[in-house]
Amino acid sequence: MKKAGMIAAGLLAAIFWGDVLLDFFVTAVELLLEAIELVTEHVLEALLALTPYEAQAVTAWLGFGILMVALFFAFKRLSLVYQRAKSVFPVWWQAQKERVQVSWPGLAWQIALTGMVLMLLLLYL
């Protein structure tokens, strides 16, 4: 029960304070990257006897290279996820469609109307 309460609290926080939480996470990532950049610049200055300007340039190019490698692996992973979803989704969709077709005649009109309103609300969001 405690776990369900925590999940519900997290979902409510994400729904009502999503913009604040997103801003917090973006700021935290920016601060982390700035700290890593600062440490890298100081290490490059000390180890390679670079000027601050040269250390900044090397750090920028190093960060760009790391970003490109990370994006390569991320796109590779996303491609695999997309291919899997492309093969699994039609089967899942057909099963859900059949479940609705079987259960629809037995539903009261109030429940059916509520379900349709909720689906439209989700499409609107």
Backbone as XML, in Angstrom:
<?xml version="1.0"?>
<chain id="A" units="angstrom">
  <residue number="1" name="MET">
    <atom name="N" x="0.815" y="-1.192" z="0.000"/>
    <atom name="CA" x="0.000" y="0.000" z="0.000"/>
    <atom name="C" x="0.865" y="1.265" z="0.000"/>
  </residue>
  <residue number="2" name="LYS">
    <atom name="N" x="1.981" y="1.182" z="0.715"/>
    <atom name="CA" x="2.876" y="2.326" z="0.782"/>
    <atom name="C" x="3.472" y="2.632" z="-0.598"/>
  </residue>
  <residue number="3" name="LYS">
    <atom name="N" x="3.799" y="1.568" z="-1.330"/>
    <atom name="CA" x="4.364" y="1.740" z="-2.666"/>
    <atom name="C" x="3.349" y="2.397" z="-3.606"/>
  </residue>
  <residue number="4" name="ALA">
    <atom name="N" x="2.096" y="1.950" z="-3.539"/>
    <atom name="CA" x="1.050" y="2.535" z="-4.383"/>
    <atom name="C" x="0.831" y="4.006" z="-4.035"/>
  </residue>
  <residue number="5" name="GLY">
    <atom name="N" x="0.909" y="4.332" z="-2.756"/>
    <atom name="CA" x="0.766" y="5.722" z="-2.349"/>
    <atom name="C" x="1.883" y="6.599" z="-2.882"/>
  </residue>
  <residue number="6" name="MET">
    <atom name="N" x="3.107" y="6.068" z="-2.870"/>
    <atom name="CA" x="4.240" y="6.819" z="-3.402"/>
    <atom name="C" x="4.100" y="7.025" z="-4.912"/>
  </residue>
  <residue number="7" name="ILE">
    <atom name="N" x="3.651" y="5.985" z="-5.609"/>
    <atom name="CA" x="3.449" y="6.101" z="-7.054"/>
    <atom name="C" x="2.364" y="7.127" z="-7.348"/>
  </residue>
  <residue number="8" name="ALA">
    <atom name="N" x="1.263" y="7.078" z="-6.586"/>
    <atom name="CA" x="0.177" y="8.038" z="-6.788"/>
    <atom name="C" x="0.655" y="9.463" z="-6.499"/>
  </residue>
  <residue number="9" name="ALA">
    <atom name="N" x="1.436" y="9.629" z="-5.436"/>
    <atom name="CA" x="1.955" y="10.966" z="-5.114"/>
    <atom name="C" x="2.879" y="11.461" z="-6.223"/>
  </residue>
  <residue number="10" name="GLY">
    <atom name="N" x="3.705" y="10.573" z="-6.755"/>
    <atom name="CA" x="4.585" y="10.951" z="-7.851"/>
    <atom name="C" x="3.812" y="11.350" z="-9.096"/>
  </residue>
  <residue number="11" name="LEU">
    <atom name="N" x="2.774" y="10.610" z="-9.417"/>
    <atom name="CA" x="1.952" y="10.948" z="-10.583"/>
    <atom name="C" x="1.234" y="12.284" z="-10.389"/>
  </residue>
  <residue number="12" name="LEU">
    <atom name="N" x="0.690" y="12.504" z="-9.189"/>
    <atom name="CA" x="0.031" y="13.789" z="-8.926"/>
    <atom name="C" x="1.018" y="14.947" z="-9.013"/>
  </residue>
  <residue number="13" name="ALA">
    <atom name="N" x="2.221" y="14.738" z="-8.482"/>
    <atom name="CA" x="3.239" y="15.787" z="-8.565"/>
    <atom name="C" x="3.600" y="16.059" z="-10.017"/>
  </residue>
  <residue number="14" name="ALA">
    <atom name="N" x="3.735" y="15.005" z="-10.823"/>
    <atom name="CA" x="4.076" y="15.191" z="-12.234"/>
    <atom name="C" x="2.954" y="15.896" z="-12.983"/>
  </residue>
  <residue number="15" name="ILE">
    <atom name="N" x="1.714" y="15.602" z="-12.609"/>
    <atom name="CA" x="0.576" y="16.226" z="-13.298"/>
    <atom name="C" x="0.448" y="17.702" z="-12.929"/>
  </residue>
  <residue number="16" name="PHE">
    <atom name="N" x="0.476" y="17.990" z="-11.619"/>
    <atom name="CA" x="0.200" y="19.351" z="-11.175"/>
    <atom name="C" x="1.424" y="20.252" z="-11.143"/>
  </residue>
  <residue number="17" name="TRP">
    <atom name="N" x="2.619" y="19.669" z="-10.946"/>
    <atom name="CA" x="3.835" y="20.484" z="-10.860"/>
    <atom name="C" x="4.854" y="20.054" z="-11.901"/>
  </residue>
  <residue number="18" name="GLY">
    <atom name="N" x="4.382" y="19.570" z="-13.035"/>
    <atom name="CA" x="5.278" y="19.077" z="-14.068"/>
    <atom name="C" x="6.242" y="20.118" z="-14.579"/>
  </residue>
  <residue number="19" name="ASP">
    <atom name="N" x="5.767" y="21.332" z="-14.763"/>
    <atom name="CA" x="6.646" y="22.383" z="-15.275"/>
    <atom name="C" x="7.741" y="22.722" z="-14.266"/>
  </residue>
  <residue number="20" name="VAL">
    <atom name="N" x="7.405" y="22.705" z="-12.978"/>
    <atom name="CA" x="8.401" y="22.998" z="-11.943"/>
    <atom name="C" x="9.417" y="21.859" z="-11.856"/>
  </residue>
  <residue number="21" name="LEU">
    <atom name="N" x="8.919" y="20.609" z="-11.900"/>
    <atom name="CA" x="9.827" y="19.459" z="-11.831"/>
    <atom name="C" x="10.743" y="19.411" z="-13.044"/>
  </residue>
  <residue number="22" name="LEU">
    <atom name="N" x="10.205" y="19.691" z="-14.224"/>
    <atom name="CA" x="11.021" y="19.690" z="-15.433"/>
    <atom name="C" x="12.098" y="20.760" z="-15.352"/>
  </residue>
  <residue number="23" name="ASP">
    <atom name="N" x="11.738" y="21.941" z="-14.887"/>
    <atom name="CA" x="12.708" y="23.017" z="-14.733"/>
    <atom name="C" x="13.786" y="22.638" z="-13.723"/>
  </residue>
  <residue number="24" name="PHE">
    <atom name="N" x="13.382" y="21.974" z="-12.639"/>
    <atom name="CA" x="14.347" y="21.517" z="-11.632"/>
    <atom name="C" x="15.332" y="20.525" z="-12.233"/>
  </residue>
  <residue number="25" name="PHE">
    <atom name="N" x="14.837" y="19.540" z="-12.991"/>
    <atom name="CA" x="15.724" y="18.534" z="-13.584"/>
    <atom name="C" x="16.655" y="19.146" z="-14.634"/>
  </residue>
  <residue number="26" name="VAL">
    <atom name="N" x="16.147" y="20.068" z="-15.423"/>
    <atom name="CA" x="16.986" y="20.729" z="-16.431"/>
    <atom name="C" x="18.086" y="21.529" z="-15.751"/>
  </residue>
  <residue number="27" name="THR">
    <atom name="N" x="17.740" y="22.246" z="-14.693"/>
    <atom name="CA" x="18.735" y="23.025" z="-13.960"/>
    <atom name="C" x="19.781" y="22.123" z="-13.316"/>
  </residue>
  <residue number="28" name="ALA">
    <atom name="N" x="19.337" y="21.000" z="-12.756"/>
    <atom name="CA" x="20.275" y="20.056" z="-12.133"/>
    <atom name="C" x="21.249" y="19.487" z="-13.157"/>
  </residue>
  <residue number="29" name="VAL">
    <atom name="N" x="20.767" y="19.145" z="-14.343"/>
    <atom name="CA" x="21.644" y="18.619" z="-15.393"/>
    <atom name="C" x="22.613" y="19.697" z="-15.859"/>
  </residue>
  <residue number="30" name="GLU">
    <atom name="N" x="22.139" y="20.927" z="-16.016"/>
    <atom name="CA" x="23.021" y="22.030" z="-16.416"/>
    <atom name="C" x="24.136" y="22.249" z="-15.395"/>
  </residue>
  <residue number="31" name="LEU">
    <atom name="N" x="23.782" y="22.245" z="-14.111"/>
    <atom name="CA" x="24.788" y="22.428" z="-13.073"/>
    <atom name="C" x="25.801" y="21.283" z="-13.067"/>
  </residue>
  <residue number="32" name="LEU">
    <atom name="N" x="25.325" y="20.070" z="-13.263"/>
    <atom name="CA" x="26.234" y="18.916" z="-13.322"/>
    <atom name="C" x="27.198" y="19.042" z="-14.496"/>
  </residue>
  <residue number="33" name="LEU">
    <atom name="N" x="26.673" y="19.407" z="-15.663"/>
    <atom name="CA" x="27.536" y="19.560" z="-16.839"/>
    <atom name="C" x="28.531" y="20.700" z="-16.665"/>
  </residue>
  <residue number="34" name="GLU">
    <atom name="N" x="28.098" y="21.786" z="-16.057"/>
    <atom name="CA" x="29.018" y="22.907" z="-15.815"/>
    <atom name="C" x="30.132" y="22.508" z="-14.851"/>
  </residue>
  <residue number="35" name="ALA">
    <atom name="N" x="29.780" y="21.730" z="-13.827"/>
    <atom name="CA" x="30.805" y="21.282" z="-12.872"/>
    <atom name="C" x="31.805" y="20.363" z="-13.562"/>
  </residue>
  <residue number="36" name="ILE">
    <atom name="N" x="31.320" y="19.446" z="-14.399"/>
    <atom name="CA" x="32.218" y="18.553" z="-15.139"/>
    <atom name="C" x="33.109" y="19.359" z="-16.079"/>
  </residue>
  <residue number="37" name="GLU">
    <atom name="N" x="32.523" y="20.349" z="-16.740"/>
    <atom name="CA" x="33.292" y="21.203" z="-17.659"/>
    <atom name="C" x="34.375" y="21.971" z="-16.913"/>
  </residue>
  <residue number="38" name="LEU">
    <atom name="N" x="34.055" y="22.514" z="-15.768"/>
    <atom name="CA" x="35.024" y="23.271" z="-14.983"/>
    <atom name="C" x="36.186" y="22.382" z="-14.522"/>
  </residue>
  <residue number="39" name="VAL">
    <atom name="N" x="35.856" y="21.201" z="-14.042"/>
    <atom name="CA" x="36.905" y="20.271" z="-13.591"/>
    <atom name="C" x="37.782" y="19.858" z="-14.774"/>
  </residue>
  <residue number="40" name="THR">
    <atom name="N" x="37.154" y="19.584" z="-15.916"/>
    <atom name="CA" x="37.917" y="19.186" z="-17.108"/>
    <atom name="C" x="38.862" y="20.294" z="-17.544"/>
  </residue>
  <residue number="41" name="GLU">
    <atom name="N" x="38.396" y="21.527" z="-17.534"/>
    <atom name="CA" x="39.261" y="22.646" z="-17.920"/>
    <atom name="C" x="40.458" y="22.774" z="-16.985"/>
  </residue>
  <residue number="42" name="HIS">
    <atom name="N" x="40.222" y="22.659" z="-15.688"/>
    <atom name="CA" x="41.335" y="22.780" z="-14.743"/>
    <atom name="C" x="42.324" y="21.630" z="-14.887"/>
  </residue>
  <residue number="43" name="VAL">
    <atom name="N" x="41.824" y="20.427" z="-15.137"/>
    <atom name="CA" x="42.723" y="19.277" z="-15.323"/>
    <atom name="C" x="43.543" y="19.462" z="-16.594"/>
  </residue>
  <residue number="44" name="LEU">
    <atom name="N" x="42.912" y="19.916" z="-17.677"/>
    <atom name="CA" x="43.647" y="20.138" z="-18.922"/>
    <atom name="C" x="44.698" y="21.235" z="-18.752"/>
  </residue>
  <residue number="45" name="GLU">
    <atom name="N" x="44.366" y="22.294" z="-18.041"/>
    <atom name="CA" x="45.335" y="23.357" z="-17.799"/>
    <atom name="C" x="46.528" y="22.843" z="-17.003"/>
  </residue>
  <residue number="46" name="ALA">
    <atom name="N" x="46.262" y="22.009" z="-16.008"/>
    <atom name="CA" x="47.338" y="21.519" z="-15.144"/>
    <atom name="C" x="48.185" y="20.448" z="-15.839"/>
  </residue>
  <residue number="47" name="LEU">
    <atom name="N" x="47.537" y="19.508" z="-16.517"/>
    <atom name="CA" x="48.278" y="18.385" z="-17.099"/>
    <atom name="C" x="48.996" y="18.741" z="-18.392"/>
  </residue>
  <residue number="48" name="LEU">
    <atom name="N" x="48.333" y="19.520" z="-19.238"/>
    <atom name="CA" x="48.896" y="19.809" z="-20.556"/>
    <atom name="C" x="49.471" y="21.211" z="-20.662"/>
  </residue>
  <residue number="49" name="ALA">
    <atom name="N" x="49.449" y="21.955" z="-19.591"/>
    <atom name="CA" x="49.974" y="23.320" z="-19.556"/>
    <atom name="C" x="49.334" y="24.195" z="-20.637"/>
  </residue>
  <residue number="50" name="LEU">
    <atom name="N" x="48.022" y="24.117" z="-20.715"/>
    <atom name="CA" x="47.288" y="24.924" z="-21.682"/>
    <atom name="C" x="46.862" y="26.240" z="-21.047"/>
  </residue>
  <residue number="51" name="THR">
    <atom name="N" x="46.625" y="27.229" z="-21.900"/>
    <atom name="CA" x="46.061" y="28.483" z="-21.410"/>
    <atom name="C" x="44.567" y="28.247" z="-21.148"/>
  </residue>
  <residue number="52" name="PRO">
    <atom name="N" x="43.945" y="29.118" z="-20.370"/>
    <atom name="CA" x="42.509" y="28.940" z="-20.120"/>
    <atom name="C" x="41.675" y="28.909" z="-21.406"/>
  </residue>
  <residue number="53" name="TYR">
    <atom name="N" x="42.035" y="29.745" z="-22.365"/>
    <atom name="CA" x="41.305" y="29.761" z="-23.637"/>
    <atom name="C" x="41.462" y="28.433" z="-24.376"/>
  </residue>
  <residue number="54" name="GLU">
    <atom name="N" x="42.687" y="27.919" z="-24.437"/>
    <atom name="CA" x="42.921" y="26.635" z="-25.112"/>
    <atom name="C" x="42.197" y="25.503" z="-24.389"/>
  </residue>
  <residue number="55" name="ALA">
    <atom name="N" x="42.203" y="25.531" z="-23.063"/>
    <atom name="CA" x="41.509" y="24.495" z="-22.298"/>
    <atom name="C" x="40.006" y="24.546" z="-22.563"/>
  </residue>
  <residue number="56" name="GLN">
    <atom name="N" x="39.447" y="25.742" z="-22.702"/>
    <atom name="CA" x="38.025" y="25.868" z="-23.019"/>
    <atom name="C" x="37.716" y="25.283" z="-24.387"/>
  </residue>
  <residue number="57" name="ALA">
    <atom name="N" x="38.596" y="25.557" z="-25.361"/>
    <atom name="CA" x="38.383" y="25.029" z="-26.710"/>
    <atom name="C" x="38.467" y="23.504" z="-26.729"/>
  </residue>
  <residue number="58" name="VAL">
    <atom name="N" x="39.469" y="22.961" z="-26.051"/>
    <atom name="CA" x="39.612" y="21.503" z="-26.006"/>
    <atom name="C" x="38.416" y="20.871" z="-25.290"/>
  </residue>
  <residue number="59" name="THR">
    <atom name="N" x="37.962" y="21.487" z="-24.209"/>
    <atom name="CA" x="36.804" y="20.971" z="-23.472"/>
    <atom name="C" x="35.549" y="21.012" z="-24.337"/>
  </residue>
  <residue number="60" name="ALA">
    <atom name="N" x="35.382" y="22.078" z="-25.093"/>
    <atom name="CA" x="34.207" y="22.181" z="-25.964"/>
    <atom name="C" x="34.217" y="21.093" z="-27.030"/>
  </residue>
  <residue number="61" name="TRP">
    <atom name="N" x="35.356" y="20.889" z="-27.689"/>
    <atom name="CA" x="35.442" y="19.857" z="-28.715"/>
    <atom name="C" x="35.320" y="18.454" z="-28.119"/>
  </residue>
  <residue number="62" name="LEU">
    <atom name="N" x="35.868" y="18.268" z="-26.942"/>
    <atom name="CA" x="35.737" y="16.978" z="-26.263"/>
    <atom name="C" x="34.272" y="16.704" z="-25.914"/>
  </residue>
  <residue number="63" name="GLY">
    <atom name="N" x="33.590" y="17.713" z="-25.400"/>
    <atom name="CA" x="32.168" y="17.558" z="-25.099"/>
    <atom name="C" x="31.342" y="17.288" z="-26.338"/>
  </residue>
  <residue number="64" name="PHE">
    <atom name="N" x="31.687" y="17.959" z="-27.444"/>
    <atom name="CA" x="30.980" y="17.726" z="-28.702"/>
    <atom name="C" x="31.174" y="16.286" z="-29.175"/>
  </residue>
  <residue number="65" name="GLY">
    <atom name="N" x="32.388" y="15.783" z="-29.072"/>
    <atom name="CA" x="32.663" y="14.397" z="-29.476"/>
    <atom name="C" x="31.908" y="13.400" z="-28.611"/>
  </residue>
  <residue number="66" name="ILE">
    <atom name="N" x="31.898" y="13.641" z="-27.313"/>
    <atom name="CA" x="31.157" y="12.746" z="-26.415"/>
    <atom name="C" x="29.665" y="12.792" z="-26.725"/>
  </residue>
  <residue number="67" name="LEU">
    <atom name="N" x="29.140" y="13.984" z="-27.013"/>
    <atom name="CA" x="27.737" y="14.114" z="-27.380"/>
    <atom name="C" x="27.415" y="13.337" z="-28.652"/>
  </residue>
  <residue number="68" name="MET">
    <atom name="N" x="28.285" y="13.428" z="-29.655"/>
    <atom name="CA" x="28.048" y="12.710" z="-30.912"/>
    <atom name="C" x="28.054" y="11.194" z="-30.698"/>
  </residue>
  <residue number="69" name="VAL">
    <atom name="N" x="28.972" y="10.701" z="-29.897"/>
    <atom name="CA" x="29.015" y="9.255" z="-29.610"/>
    <atom name="C" x="27.760" y="8.844" z="-28.845"/>
  </residue>
  <residue number="70" name="ALA">
    <atom name="N" x="27.352" y="9.649" z="-27.850"/>
    <atom name="CA" x="26.154" y="9.324" z="-27.076"/>
    <atom name="C" x="24.909" y="9.336" z="-27.963"/>
  </residue>
  <residue number="71" name="LEU">
    <atom name="N" x="24.815" y="10.322" z="-28.867"/>
    <atom name="CA" x="23.673" y="10.373" z="-29.780"/>
    <atom name="C" x="23.659" y="9.187" z="-30.734"/>
  </residue>
  <residue number="72" name="PHE">
    <atom name="N" x="24.821" y="8.754" z="-31.186"/>
    <atom name="CA" x="24.895" y="7.593" z="-32.066"/>
    <atom name="C" x="24.309" y="6.366" z="-31.377"/>
  </residue>
  <residue number="73" name="PHE">
    <atom name="N" x="24.743" y="6.114" z="-30.146"/>
    <atom name="CA" x="24.241" y="4.946" z="-29.431"/>
    <atom name="C" x="22.766" y="5.103" z="-29.058"/>
  </residue>
  <residue number="74" name="ALA">
    <atom name="N" x="22.341" y="6.327" z="-28.749"/>
    <atom name="CA" x="20.935" y="6.557" z="-28.414"/>
    <atom name="C" x="20.045" y="6.305" z="-29.631"/>
  </residue>
  <residue number="75" name="PHE">
    <atom name="N" x="20.454" y="6.801" z="-30.803"/>
    <atom name="CA" x="19.662" y="6.568" z="-32.008"/>
    <atom name="C" x="19.662" y="5.098" z="-32.399"/>
  </residue>
  <residue number="76" name="LYS">
    <atom name="N" x="20.771" y="4.428" z="-32.181"/>
    <atom name="CA" x="20.831" y="2.997" z="-32.464"/>
    <atom name="C" x="19.844" y="2.250" z="-31.570"/>
  </residue>
  <residue number="77" name="ARG">
    <atom name="N" x="19.819" y="2.605" z="-30.296"/>
    <atom name="CA" x="18.904" y="1.971" z="-29.348"/>
    <atom name="C" x="17.451" y="2.308" z="-29.688"/>
  </residue>
  <residue number="78" name="LEU">
    <atom name="N" x="17.193" y="3.569" z="-30.010"/>
    <atom name="CA" x="15.833" y="3.970" z="-30.375"/>
    <atom name="C" x="15.361" y="3.270" z="-31.642"/>
  </residue>
  <residue number="79" name="SER">
    <atom name="N" x="16.270" y="3.018" z="-32.563"/>
    <atom name="CA" x="15.915" y="2.287" z="-33.777"/>
    <atom name="C" x="15.465" y="0.868" z="-33.436"/>
  </residue>
  <residue number="80" name="LEU">
    <atom name="N" x="16.173" y="0.223" z="-32.524"/>
    <atom name="CA" x="15.775" y="-1.124" z="-32.100"/>
    <atom name="C" x="14.415" y="-1.101" z="-31.402"/>
  </residue>
  <residue number="81" name="VAL">
    <atom name="N" x="14.198" y="-0.104" z="-30.556"/>
    <atom name="CA" x="12.914" y="0.012" z="-29.854"/>
    <atom name="C" x="11.794" y="0.259" z="-30.859"/>
  </residue>
  <residue number="82" name="TYR">
    <atom name="N" x="12.045" y="1.099" z="-31.852"/>
    <atom name="CA" x="11.043" y="1.387" z="-32.870"/>
    <atom name="C" x="10.714" y="0.137" z="-33.680"/>
  </residue>
  <residue number="83" name="GLN">
    <atom name="N" x="11.721" y="-0.619" z="-34.078"/>
    <atom name="CA" x="11.472" y="-1.828" z="-34.848"/>
    <atom name="C" x="10.652" y="-2.836" z="-34.044"/>
  </residue>
  <residue number="84" name="ARG">
    <atom name="N" x="10.963" y="-2.956" z="-32.761"/>
    <atom name="CA" x="10.210" y="-3.881" z="-31.914"/>
    <atom name="C" x="8.764" y="-3.410" z="-31.753"/>
  </residue>
  <residue number="85" name="ALA">
    <atom name="N" x="8.586" y="-2.115" z="-31.512"/>
    <atom name="CA" x="7.231" y="-1.576" z="-31.352"/>
    <atom name="C" x="6.434" y="-1.718" z="-32.641"/>
  </residue>
  <residue number="86" name="LYS">
    <atom name="N" x="7.110" y="-1.554" z="-33.775"/>
    <atom name="CA" x="6.445" y="-1.666" z="-35.070"/>
    <atom name="C" x="5.905" y="-3.075" z="-35.303"/>
  </residue>
  <residue number="87" name="SER">
    <atom name="N" x="6.595" y="-4.082" z="-34.772"/>
    <atom name="CA" x="6.130" y="-5.452" z="-34.948"/>
    <atom name="C" x="5.134" y="-5.873" z="-33.874"/>
  </residue>
  <residue number="88" name="VAL">
    <atom name="N" x="5.230" y="-5.310" z="-32.668"/>
    <atom name="CA" x="4.372" y="-5.723" z="-31.556"/>
    <atom name="C" x="3.067" y="-4.934" z="-31.521"/>
  </residue>
  <residue number="89" name="PHE">
    <atom name="N" x="3.092" y="-3.662" z="-31.872"/>
    <atom name="CA" x="1.923" y="-2.799" z="-31.723"/>
    <atom name="C" x="0.700" y="-3.272" z="-32.500"/>
  </residue>
  <residue number="90" name="PRO">
    <atom name="N" x="0.800" y="-3.670" z="-33.782"/>
    <atom name="CA" x="-0.417" y="-4.103" z="-34.487"/>
    <atom name="C" x="-1.096" y="-5.308" z="-33.827"/>
  </residue>
  <residue number="91" name="VAL">
    <atom name="N" x="-0.312" y="-6.234" z="-33.299"/>
    <atom name="CA" x="-0.888" y="-7.399" z="-32.623"/>
    <atom name="C" x="-1.597" y="-6.958" z="-31.353"/>
  </residue>
  <residue number="92" name="TRP">
    <atom name="N" x="-0.955" y="-6.074" z="-30.580"/>
    <atom name="CA" x="-1.570" y="-5.567" z="-29.350"/>
    <atom name="C" x="-2.834" y="-4.788" z="-29.674"/>
  </residue>
  <residue number="93" name="TRP">
    <atom name="N" x="-2.786" y="-3.960" z="-30.701"/>
    <atom name="CA" x="-3.936" y="-3.141" z="-31.079"/>
    <atom name="C" x="-5.114" y="-4.026" z="-31.477"/>
  </residue>
  <residue number="94" name="GLN">
    <atom name="N" x="-4.854" y="-5.069" z="-32.227"/>
    <atom name="CA" x="-5.928" y="-5.976" z="-32.651"/>
    <atom name="C" x="-6.540" y="-6.674" z="-31.444"/>
  </residue>
  <residue number="95" name="ALA">
    <atom name="N" x="-5.711" y="-7.108" z="-30.489"/>
    <atom name="CA" x="-6.225" y="-7.770" z="-29.288"/>
    <atom name="C" x="-7.088" y="-6.812" z="-28.471"/>
  </residue>
  <residue number="96" name="GLN">
    <atom name="N" x="-6.652" y="-5.553" z="-28.343"/>
    <atom name="CA" x="-7.435" y="-4.580" z="-27.581"/>
    <atom name="C" x="-8.755" y="-4.268" z="-28.287"/>
  </residue>
  <residue number="97" name="LYS">
    <atom name="N" x="-8.703" y="-4.196" z="-29.606"/>
    <atom name="CA" x="-9.907" y="-3.920" z="-30.380"/>
    <atom name="C" x="-10.930" y="-5.046" z="-30.200"/>
  </residue>
  <residue number="98" name="GLU">
    <atom name="N" x="-10.453" y="-6.281" z="-30.216"/>
    <atom name="CA" x="-11.345" y="-7.421" z="-30.022"/>
    <atom name="C" x="-11.921" y="-7.435" z="-28.609"/>
  </residue>
  <residue number="99" name="ARG">
    <atom name="N" x="-11.106" y="-7.067" z="-27.607"/>
    <atom name="CA" x="-11.611" y="-7.009" z="-26.231"/>
    <atom name="C" x="-12.727" y="-5.987" z="-26.104"/>
  </residue>
  <residue number="100" name="VAL">
    <atom name="N" x="-12.554" y="-4.834" z="-26.733"/>
    <atom name="CA" x="-13.588" y="-3.802" z="-26.664"/>
    <atom name="C" x="-14.842" y="-4.257" z="-27.391"/>
  </residue>
  <residue number="101" name="GLN">
    <atom name="N" x="-14.684" y="-4.886" z="-28.552"/>
    <atom name="CA" x="-15.841" y="-5.342" z="-29.311"/>
    <atom name="C" x="-16.632" y="-6.412" z="-28.561"/>
  </residue>
  <residue number="102" name="VAL">
    <atom name="N" x="-15.932" y="-7.265" z="-27.819"/>
    <atom name="CA" x="-16.615" y="-8.313" z="-27.057"/>
    <atom name="C" x="-17.315" y="-7.723" z="-25.834"/>
  </residue>
  <residue number="103" name="SER">
    <atom name="N" x="-16.668" y="-6.784" z="-25.141"/>
    <atom name="CA" x="-17.229" y="-6.269" z="-23.892"/>
    <atom name="C" x="-18.187" y="-5.093" z="-24.090"/>
  </residue>
  <residue number="104" name="TRP">
    <atom name="N" x="-18.171" y="-4.445" z="-25.241"/>
    <atom name="CA" x="-18.975" y="-3.247" z="-25.448"/>
    <atom name="C" x="-20.483" y="-3.474" z="-25.277"/>
  </residue>
  <residue number="105" name="PRO">
    <atom name="N" x="-21.077" y="-4.519" z="-25.834"/>
    <atom name="CA" x="-22.540" y="-4.685" z="-25.676"/>
    <atom name="C" x="-22.981" y="-4.867" z="-24.228"/>
  </residue>
  <residue number="106" name="GLY">
    <atom name="N" x="-22.115" y="-5.368" z="-23.368"/>
    <atom name="CA" x="-22.502" y="-5.597" z="-21.981"/>
    <atom name="C" x="-22.347" y="-4.392" z="-21.079"/>
  </residue>
  <residue number="107" name="LEU">
    <atom name="N" x="-21.819" y="-3.298" z="-21.584"/>
    <atom name="CA" x="-21.606" y="-2.116" z="-20.751"/>
    <atom name="C" x="-22.874" y="-1.278" z="-20.639"/>
  </residue>
  <residue number="108" name="ALA">
    <atom name="N" x="-23.048" y="-0.680" z="-19.475"/>
    <atom name="CA" x="-24.141" y="0.275" z="-19.304"/>
    <atom name="C" x="-23.776" y="1.542" z="-20.078"/>
  </residue>
  <residue number="109" name="TRP">
    <atom name="N" x="-24.789" y="2.299" z="-20.479"/>
    <atom name="CA" x="-24.514" y="3.468" z="-21.310"/>
    <atom name="C" x="-23.705" y="4.516" z="-20.563"/>
  </residue>
  <residue number="110" name="GLN">
    <atom name="N" x="-23.846" y="4.595" z="-19.214"/>
    <atom name="CA" x="-23.097" y="5.581" z="-18.450"/>
    <atom name="C" x="-21.592" y="5.270" z="-18.475"/>
  </residue>
  <residue number="111" name="ILE">
    <atom name="N" x="-21.274" y="3.990" z="-18.340"/>
    <atom name="CA" x="-19.863" y="3.593" z="-18.347"/>
    <atom name="C" x="-19.273" y="3.788" z="-19.742"/>
  </residue>
  <residue number="112" name="ALA">
    <atom name="N" x="-20.050" y="3.450" z="-20.774"/>
    <atom name="CA" x="-19.569" y="3.624" z="-22.143"/>
    <atom name="C" x="-19.323" y="5.105" z="-22.443"/>
  </residue>
  <residue number="113" name="LEU">
    <atom name="N" x="-20.239" y="5.961" z="-22.013"/>
    <atom name="CA" x="-20.078" y="7.398" z="-22.230"/>
    <atom name="C" x="-18.858" y="7.930" z="-21.475"/>
  </residue>
  <residue number="114" name="THR">
    <atom name="N" x="-18.667" y="7.472" z="-20.240"/>
    <atom name="CA" x="-17.503" y="7.886" z="-19.461"/>
    <atom name="C" x="-16.208" y="7.458" z="-20.148"/>
  </residue>
  <residue number="115" name="GLY">
    <atom name="N" x="-16.173" y="6.238" z="-20.654"/>
    <atom name="CA" x="-14.982" y="5.750" z="-21.369"/>
    <atom name="C" x="-14.683" y="6.567" z="-22.609"/>
  </residue>
  <residue number="116" name="MET">
    <atom name="N" x="-15.720" y="6.902" z="-23.376"/>
    <atom name="CA" x="-15.500" y="7.701" z="-24.579"/>
    <atom name="C" x="-15.006" y="9.105" z="-24.232"/>
  </residue>
  <residue number="117" name="VAL">
    <atom name="N" x="-15.557" y="9.710" z="-23.171"/>
    <atom name="CA" x="-15.122" y="11.044" z="-22.751"/>
    <atom name="C" x="-13.671" y="10.997" z="-22.299"/>
  </residue>
  <residue number="118" name="LEU">
    <atom name="N" x="-13.303" y="9.960" z="-21.546"/>
    <atom name="CA" x="-11.914" y="9.835" z="-21.103"/>
    <atom name="C" x="-10.961" y="9.658" z="-22.284"/>
  </residue>
  <residue number="119" name="MET">
    <atom name="N" x="-11.358" y="8.874" z="-23.280"/>
    <atom name="CA" x="-10.506" y="8.710" z="-24.472"/>
    <atom name="C" x="-10.340" y="10.012" z="-25.218"/>
  </residue>
  <residue number="120" name="LEU">
    <atom name="N" x="-11.421" y="10.785" z="-25.359"/>
    <atom name="CA" x="-11.324" y="12.076" z="-26.017"/>
    <atom name="C" x="-10.456" y="13.045" z="-25.227"/>
  </residue>
  <residue number="121" name="LEU">
    <atom name="N" x="-10.564" y="12.987" z="-23.896"/>
    <atom name="CA" x="-9.736" y="13.836" z="-23.051"/>
    <atom name="C" x="-8.262" y="13.487" z="-23.214"/>
  </residue>
  <residue number="122" name="LEU">
    <atom name="N" x="-7.959" y="12.192" z="-23.279"/>
    <atom name="CA" x="-6.565" y="11.784" z="-23.489"/>
    <atom name="C" x="-6.043" y="12.215" z="-24.853"/>
  </residue>
  <residue number="123" name="LEU">
    <atom name="N" x="-6.889" y="12.166" z="-25.863"/>
    <atom name="CA" x="-6.473" y="12.633" z="-27.183"/>
    <atom name="C" x="-6.247" y="14.133" z="-27.189"/>
  </residue>
  <residue number="124" name="TYR">
    <atom name="N" x="-7.024" y="14.864" z="-26.396"/>
    <atom name="CA" x="-6.870" y="16.309" z="-26.317"/>
    <atom name="C" x="-5.552" y="16.695" z="-25.647"/>
  </residue>
  <residue number="125" name="LEU">
    <atom name="N" x="-5.156" y="15.928" z="-24.619"/>
    <atom name="CA" x="-3.921" y="16.241" z="-23.898"/>
    <atom name="C" x="-2.774" y="15.956" z="-24.800"/>
  </residue>
</chain>
